[in-house]
Amino acid sequence: MEKPVAVESASAFIDEKIKELGDWRGKTLAKVRAIIHKADPEILEEWKWMGTPVWSHGGIVCTGE
């Protein structure tokens, strides 16, 4: 089973994904990310499945697809 990317690296990957998308998808992903962090400040950001942003806290809460 593939290990998740370290939190610091995952956050950087998600930042890059948002910039890379650049259009409405990047803006929407950034908004969803902010809502997730506001709802649960202790949520973990992960980077799984060859490029999917994942937020988890005791299990997967949301994916950024």
N, C-alpha and C positions, 0 to 999 in steps of 0.2 A: 504494500500500500504506500502511495506517495505521501511524504511528510508535507504538512502545510508550511508555507513560507513564514519566517519570523515576523512578528507583528510590525516592527519598524520597517522592514522591507516590504511587507504587504501594503502598509499605508502608502509607501512611496510608489509601489506599483499601481495602486488605485489612483493616486494623484496623476500619474503618467497616463493612465487609461482615460481619465477625464479630459486631460489636455489633448490626447491623441484623437478622441472622438470629435471634440471641438464644436459640434453643432448642438441641436436640441437634445441629443442623447447624452452628451457630456454634461450639459446644464441640468438635465433631469437626474442623472446619476449623482451629481454633486448635491442637489436638493434632497434626494432620498437619503444620501449619506448623512447630511446634517440632521434630518429628522430622526434617523436611527440613533445617532449620538446624543441627541437631545432626550430621546425616550429612555436611553440606557447609557449613561456616561462610561460604564465599565465594559461595554461591548468590545469584543475582539475583532479586529479586521484580519482576514486571512486571504490568501491568494491560492486558489485550488483549481484543479481540473483544467490545466493548461490555459490559465488566463481569466478565471472567473473570480470577481470579488465576492467574498463571503463574509457575513457578519455572524458571530456566534457568541453565545453566553450559556454555557452548559448544554450546548447543542446548536445546530444551525438555526438562526432566526430568519435570515434573508440572504438571497443571492442577488448580485447585480448584473443580471443578464438582460 
